[in-house]
């Protein structure tokens, strides 16, 4: 049977990360994968997309959401299911803390040495603002992100970020 996976993502950084790092591992389980940016869409449109996908027997959803300092995962999942009535709780995946923490978790040793970065043992609590302090002054944020993706260490990243590790264990053939 034909399997389609729709991954709802918040923005451009999420799209870059999923395209470069996660989709190659997800392709082993799905025939077709579509990223669906939703952060700038009205809730009604997102809800209609979810409802449409739910009606397909051969389609699955992963709806990603940042933890955003929620008191707990259940709170964040409740927030999403209140906004999107057709979204099933089991389809929600919470990125802890934000996608930038997944980027930071996989910064290779070569980049750490090249830019004299302070290595982190964990990035579970890292927010975008802290990630931005890692960006070397002589290059921009986007260029730094692209360098991280170009030499990303997924094994190291899974050790440094528990939500990324859980995502890999739950959805990917790694």
C-alpha positions, 0 to 999 in steps of 0.5 A: 500500500502507498504511504504518504506522510504529511509533516506540519512544520512551523517555519523555514528553519524547520523546513531546512532541518527536516529536508536535510536531516530527517526526511532521508531517514523517513523515506525508508518508511514512506513513499511520499513525504510532504512538508506543510508549513502552518505557522502563518496560515489561519487556523481554519485553513490548517484545520481543513488540511488536517481534516482532509488528510485524516480522511485518507486511509493511506496518509499519516500526520506528524504535527510538530510544535515547539515546547515554548516554555509550556509547563508540560508536554500535555499542556502544549498538546492540549493547546494545539488540539484546541486550536486545531479540532481535527488534530489527533493528540497522537499526531503531535510531536513537541520539539524541545525547546525549539528547532534551534535546539536540534540544530545546536545539538548536532554541531560537529566537532569541526565547527566547534573548533573552527569557530571556537564555540563552547560545546553544550552537553545538552540542548533540551532547554536551548531557545532561539535567543541562546542559539543566536549567541553561537552564530559567529560574528563574521557570518550570518545566521543562515550561513551558520545554519547551512554550515551546521546542516552540511556537517551535521552529526545526528548521532551526537545530536541524539545524545544532546537533545532528548526530543530529537532522540525520541523523534528518531526512535519513534519515526525513523529507520536510523 
